[in-house]
């Protein structure tokens, strides 16, 4: 099953290859968001205890 998963993704990437140029800018945005997500999670963890205390 693990091998079957990469194959569909490979073909999907090939199809997206044409829009890869347009997908590249959006990809950078999610990447930055992903980095911000951990920071927000850390901040959220700090806020959660405060809320719990409240």
Biopython code that builds the backbone (N, CA, C, O; Angstrom):
import numpy as np
from Bio.PDB.StructureBuilder import StructureBuilder

atoms = [
    (1, "UNK", "N", (0.845, -1.206, 0.000)),
    (1, "UNK", "CA", (0.000, 0.000, 0.000)),
    (1, "UNK", "C", (0.884, 1.261, 0.000)),
    (1, "UNK", "O", (0.598, 2.236, -0.695)),
    (2, "UNK", "N", (1.951, 1.214, 0.788)),
    (2, "UNK", "CA", (2.841, 2.374, 0.852)),
    (2, "UNK", "C", (3.396, 2.723, -0.518)),
    (2, "UNK", "O", (3.534, 3.898, -0.858)),
    (3, "UNK", "N", (3.721, 1.685, -1.316)),
    (3, "UNK", "CA", (4.274, 1.946, -2.652)),
    (3, "UNK", "C", (3.194, 2.505, -3.574)),
    (3, "UNK", "O", (3.488, 3.316, -4.453)),
    (4, "UNK", "N", (1.958, 2.080, -3.382)),
    (4, "UNK", "CA", (0.869, 2.536, -4.253)),
    (4, "UNK", "C", (0.614, 4.034, -4.012)),
    (4, "UNK", "O", (0.272, 4.762, -4.944)),
    (5, "UNK", "N", (0.779, 4.484, -2.784)),
    (5, "UNK", "CA", (0.514, 5.887, -2.459)),
    (5, "UNK", "C", (1.448, 6.826, -3.225)),
    (5, "UNK", "O", (0.972, 7.776, -3.847)),
    (6, "UNK", "N", (2.761, 6.588, -3.198)),
    (6, "UNK", "CA", (3.684, 7.493, -3.900)),
    (6, "UNK", "C", (3.405, 7.562, -5.392)),
    (6, "UNK", "O", (3.559, 8.625, -5.993)),
    (7, "UNK", "N", (2.997, 6.456, -6.007)),
    (7, "UNK", "CA", (2.751, 6.450, -7.458)),
    (7, "UNK", "C", (1.655, 7.446, -7.837)),
    (7, "UNK", "O", (1.874, 8.259, -8.735)),
    (8, "UNK", "N", (0.489, 7.419, -7.195)),
    (8, "UNK", "CA", (-0.566, 8.402, -7.518)),
    (8, "UNK", "C", (-0.064, 9.828, -7.281)),
    (8, "UNK", "O", (-0.359, 10.731, -8.065)),
    (9, "UNK", "N", (0.679, 10.025, -6.220)),
    (9, "UNK", "CA", (1.183, 11.377, -5.926)),
    (9, "UNK", "C", (2.128, 11.823, -7.028)),
    (9, "UNK", "O", (2.115, 12.985, -7.434)),
    (10, "UNK", "N", (2.961, 10.885, -7.518)),
    (10, "UNK", "CA", (3.921, 11.223, -8.579)),
    (10, "UNK", "C", (3.164, 11.702, -9.809)),
    (10, "UNK", "O", (3.524, 12.720, -10.399)),
    (11, "UNK", "N", (2.121, 10.981, -10.202)),
    (11, "UNK", "CA", (1.353, 11.379, -11.391)),
    (11, "UNK", "C", (0.647, 12.704, -11.110)),
    (11, "UNK", "O", (0.532, 13.548, -11.999)),
    (12, "UNK", "N", (0.181, 12.887, -9.891)),
    (12, "UNK", "CA", (-0.503, 14.135, -9.542)),
    (12, "UNK", "C", (0.489, 15.293, -9.642)),
    (12, "UNK", "O", (0.145, 16.377, -10.114)),
    (13, "UNK", "N", (1.720, 15.054, -9.195)),
    (13, "UNK", "CA", (2.734, 16.110, -9.268)),
    (13, "UNK", "C", (3.040, 16.435, -10.722)),
    (13, "UNK", "O", (3.260, 17.595, -11.071)),
    (14, "UNK", "N", (3.055, 15.404, -11.575)),
    (14, "UNK", "CA", (3.340, 15.633, -12.998)),
    (14, "UNK", "C", (2.250, 16.516, -13.592)),
    (14, "UNK", "O", (2.549, 17.433, -14.357)),
    (15, "UNK", "N", (0.997, 16.255, -13.254)),
    (15, "UNK", "CA", (-0.104, 17.074, -13.771)),
    (15, "UNK", "C", (0.018, 18.499, -13.225)),
    (15, "UNK", "O", (-0.219, 19.469, -13.944)),
    (16, "UNK", "N", (0.387, 18.611, -11.963)),
    (16, "UNK", "CA", (0.523, 19.939, -11.364)),
    (16, "UNK", "C", (1.801, 20.617, -11.840)),
    (16, "UNK", "O", (1.993, 21.817, -11.640)),
    (17, "UNK", "N", (2.675, 19.832, -12.475)),
    (17, "UNK", "CA", (3.944, 20.390, -12.956)),
    (17, "UNK", "C", (3.695, 21.595, -13.848)),
    (17, "UNK", "O", (4.448, 22.567, -13.786)),
    (18, "UNK", "N", (2.648, 21.555, -14.684)),
    (18, "UNK", "CA", (2.341, 22.688, -15.561)),
    (18, "UNK", "C", (1.966, 23.911, -14.713)),
    (18, "UNK", "O", (2.381, 25.030, -15.016)),
    (19, "UNK", "N", (1.196, 23.699, -13.670)),
    (19, "UNK", "CA", (0.791, 24.820, -12.821)),
    (19, "UNK", "C", (1.785, 24.998, -11.680)),
    (19, "UNK", "O", (1.553, 25.794, -10.770)),
    (20, "UNK", "N", (2.894, 24.255, -11.727)),
    (20, "UNK", "CA", (3.903, 24.359, -10.664)),
    (20, "UNK", "C", (4.373, 25.806, -10.556)),
    (20, "UNK", "O", (4.608, 26.307, -9.456)),
    (21, "UNK", "N", (4.512, 26.480, -11.708)),
    (21, "UNK", "CA", (4.971, 27.868, -11.692)),
    (21, "UNK", "C", (3.981, 28.722, -10.897)),
    (21, "UNK", "O", (4.387, 29.569, -10.101)),
    (22, "UNK", "N", (2.687, 28.500, -11.115)),
    (22, "UNK", "CA", (1.676, 29.274, -10.395)),
    (22, "UNK", "C", (1.512, 28.715, -8.981)),
    (22, "UNK", "O", (1.093, 29.428, -8.069)),
    (23, "UNK", "N", (1.849, 27.424, -8.806)),
    (23, "UNK", "CA", (1.723, 26.804, -7.481)),
    (23, "UNK", "C", (2.900, 27.199, -6.598)),
    (23, "UNK", "O", (2.807, 27.131, -5.372)),
    (24, "UNK", "N", (4.000, 27.609, -7.208)),
    (24, "UNK", "CA", (5.192, 27.954, -6.422)),
    (24, "UNK", "C", (4.928, 29.124, -5.464)),
    (24, "UNK", "O", (5.264, 29.011, -4.285)),
    (25, "UNK", "N", (4.346, 30.234, -5.911)),
    (25, "UNK", "CA", (4.080, 31.341, -4.979)),
    (25, "UNK", "C", (3.185, 30.912, -3.815)),
    (25, "UNK", "O", (3.517, 31.197, -2.664)),
    (26, "UNK", "N", (2.060, 30.235, -4.077)),
    (26, "UNK", "CA", (1.199, 29.773, -2.986)),
    (26, "UNK", "C", (1.937, 28.816, -2.068)),
    (26, "UNK", "O", (1.712, 28.819, -0.858)),
    (27, "UNK", "N", (2.827, 27.988, -2.639)),
    (27, "UNK", "CA", (3.562, 27.019, -1.820)),
    (27, "UNK", "C", (4.414, 27.753, -0.791)),
    (27, "UNK", "O", (4.529, 27.310, 0.351)),
    (28, "UNK", "N", (5.006, 28.864, -1.189)),
    (28, "UNK", "CA", (5.843, 29.613, -0.260)),
    (28, "UNK", "C", (4.992, 30.170, 0.879)),
    (28, "UNK", "O", (5.455, 30.240, 2.018)),
    (29, "UNK", "N", (3.766, 30.563, 0.586)),
    (29, "UNK", "CA", (2.894, 31.114, 1.622)),
    (29, "UNK", "C", (2.575, 30.065, 2.688)),
    (29, "UNK", "O", (2.729, 30.340, 3.878)),
    (30, "UNK", "N", (2.128, 28.855, 2.285)),
    (30, "UNK", "CA", (1.864, 27.805, 3.277)),
    (30, "UNK", "C", (3.120, 27.475, 4.065)),
    (30, "UNK", "O", (3.044, 27.211, 5.265)),
    (31, "UNK", "N", (4.271, 27.486, 3.411)),
    (31, "UNK", "CA", (5.523, 27.168, 4.106)),
    (31, "UNK", "C", (5.761, 28.176, 5.225)),
    (31, "UNK", "O", (6.123, 27.797, 6.339)),
    (32, "UNK", "N", (5.560, 29.451, 4.931)),
    (32, "UNK", "CA", (5.743, 30.479, 5.954)),
    (32, "UNK", "C", (4.702, 30.303, 7.050)),
    (32, "UNK", "O", (4.999, 30.472, 8.233)),
    (33, "UNK", "N", (3.474, 29.962, 6.650)),
    (33, "UNK", "CA", (2.410, 29.744, 7.626)),
    (33, "UNK", "C", (2.750, 28.550, 8.503)),
    (33, "UNK", "O", (2.484, 28.557, 9.705)),
    (34, "UNK", "N", (3.342, 27.521, 7.897)),
    (34, "UNK", "CA", (3.702, 26.323, 8.658)),
    (34, "UNK", "C", (4.716, 26.696, 9.734)),
    (34, "UNK", "O", (4.641, 26.210, 10.862)),
    (35, "UNK", "N", (5.667, 27.565, 9.377)),
    (35, "UNK", "CA", (6.661, 27.988, 10.359)),
    (35, "UNK", "C", (6.004, 28.845, 11.434)),
    (35, "UNK", "O", (6.377, 28.772, 12.605)),
    (36, "UNK", "N", (5.031, 29.654, 11.042)),
    (36, "UNK", "CA", (4.336, 30.500, 12.008)),
    (36, "UNK", "C", (3.406, 29.659, 12.870)),
    (36, "UNK", "O", (3.158, 29.992, 14.029)),
    (37, "UNK", "N", (2.895, 28.576, 12.310)),
    (37, "UNK", "CA", (1.963, 27.714, 13.047)),
    (37, "UNK", "C", (2.592, 27.211, 14.340)),
    (37, "UNK", "O", (1.975, 27.322, 15.400)),
    (38, "UNK", "N", (3.818, 26.652, 14.281)),
    (38, "UNK", "CA", (4.460, 26.182, 15.519)),
    (38, "UNK", "C", (4.595, 27.310, 16.531)),
    (38, "UNK", "O", (4.402, 27.107, 17.729)),
    (39, "UNK", "N", (4.927, 28.492, 16.044)),
    (39, "UNK", "CA", (5.067, 29.628, 16.962)),
    (39, "UNK", "C", (3.713, 29.957, 17.584)),
    (39, "UNK", "O", (3.624, 30.228, 18.782)),
    (40, "UNK", "N", (2.663, 29.933, 16.767)),
    (40, "UNK", "CA", (1.327, 30.206, 17.282)),
    (40, "UNK", "C", (0.927, 29.115, 18.268)),
    (40, "UNK", "O", (0.291, 29.382, 19.287)),
    (41, "UNK", "N", (1.316, 27.868, 17.944)),
    (41, "UNK", "CA", (0.977, 26.752, 18.831)),
    (41, "UNK", "C", (1.653, 26.961, 20.180)),
    (41, "UNK", "O", (1.038, 26.760, 21.227)),
    (42, "UNK", "N", (2.915, 27.363, 20.152)),
    (42, "UNK", "CA", (3.647, 27.607, 21.395)),
    (42, "UNK", "C", (2.969, 28.733, 22.164)),
    (42, "UNK", "O", (2.809, 28.655, 23.382)),
    (43, "UNK", "N", (2.575, 29.776, 21.449)),
    (43, "UNK", "CA", (1.888, 30.895, 22.088)),
    (43, "UNK", "C", (0.530, 30.441, 22.608)),
    (43, "UNK", "O", (0.107, 30.832, 23.696)),
    (44, "UNK", "N", (-0.145, 29.613, 21.818)),
    (44, "UNK", "CA", (-1.459, 29.120, 22.225)),
    (44, "UNK", "C", (-1.322, 28.298, 23.499)),
    (44, "UNK", "O", (-2.161, 28.380, 24.396)),
    (45, "UNK", "N", (-0.255, 27.502, 23.570)),
    (45, "UNK", "CA", (-0.036, 26.689, 24.767)),
    (45, "UNK", "C", (0.140, 27.596, 25.975)),
    (45, "UNK", "O", (-0.353, 27.299, 27.063)),
    (46, "UNK", "N", (0.843, 28.699, 25.778)),
    (46, "UNK", "CA", (1.050, 29.634, 26.879)),
    (46, "UNK", "C", (-0.266, 30.292, 27.266)),
    (46, "UNK", "O", (-0.506, 30.562, 28.443)),
    (47, "UNK", "N", (-1.130, 30.552, 26.268)),
    (47, "UNK", "CA", (-2.415, 31.191, 26.550)),
    (47, "UNK", "C", (-3.388, 30.202, 27.174)),
    (47, "UNK", "O", (-4.187, 30.570, 28.035)),
    (48, "UNK", "N", (-3.323, 28.949, 26.742)),
    (48, "UNK", "CA", (-4.264, 27.943, 27.254)),
    (48, "UNK", "C", (-4.171, 27.819, 28.775)),
    (48, "UNK", "O", (-5.195, 27.859, 29.456)),
    (49, "UNK", "N", (-2.949, 27.669, 29.321)),
    (49, "UNK", "CA", (-2.823, 27.572, 30.784)),
    (49, "UNK", "C", (-3.381, 28.818, 31.461)),
    (49, "UNK", "O", (-4.031, 28.725, 32.502)),
    (50, "UNK", "N", (-3.126, 29.990, 30.865)),
    (50, "UNK", "CA", (-3.630, 31.229, 31.453)),
    (50, "UNK", "C", (-5.154, 31.193, 31.468)),
    (50, "UNK", "O", (-5.785, 31.560, 32.459)),
    (51, "UNK", "N", (-5.738, 30.745, 30.353)),
    (51, "UNK", "CA", (-7.194, 30.673, 30.284)),
    (51, "UNK", "C", (-7.706, 29.645, 31.282)),
    (51, "UNK", "O", (-8.729, 29.847, 31.937)),
    (52, "UNK", "N", (-6.975, 28.541, 31.386)),
    (52, "UNK", "CA", (-7.394, 27.479, 32.304)),
    (52, "UNK", "C", (-7.352, 28.022, 33.731)),
    (52, "UNK", "O", (-8.230, 27.735, 34.545)),
    (53, "UNK", "N", (-6.308, 28.818, 34.020)),
    (53, "UNK", "CA", (-6.182, 29.397, 35.358)),
    (53, "UNK", "C", (-7.321, 30.382, 35.590)),
    (53, "UNK", "O", (-7.855, 30.489, 36.694)),
    (54, "UNK", "N", (-7.678, 31.095, 34.533)),
    (54, "UNK", "CA", (-8.745, 32.075, 34.665)),
    (54, "UNK", "C", (-10.056, 31.337, 34.905)),
    (54, "UNK", "O", (-11.103, 31.969, 35.048)),
]
sb = StructureBuilder()
sb.init_structure("model")
sb.init_model(0)
sb.init_chain("A")
sb.init_seg("    ")
for serial, (resi, resn, name, xyz) in enumerate(atoms, 1):
    if name == "N":
        sb.init_residue(resn, " ", resi, " ")
    sb.init_atom(name, np.array(xyz, "f"), 0.0, 1.0, " ", f" {name:<3s}", serial, name[0])
structure = sb.get_structure()
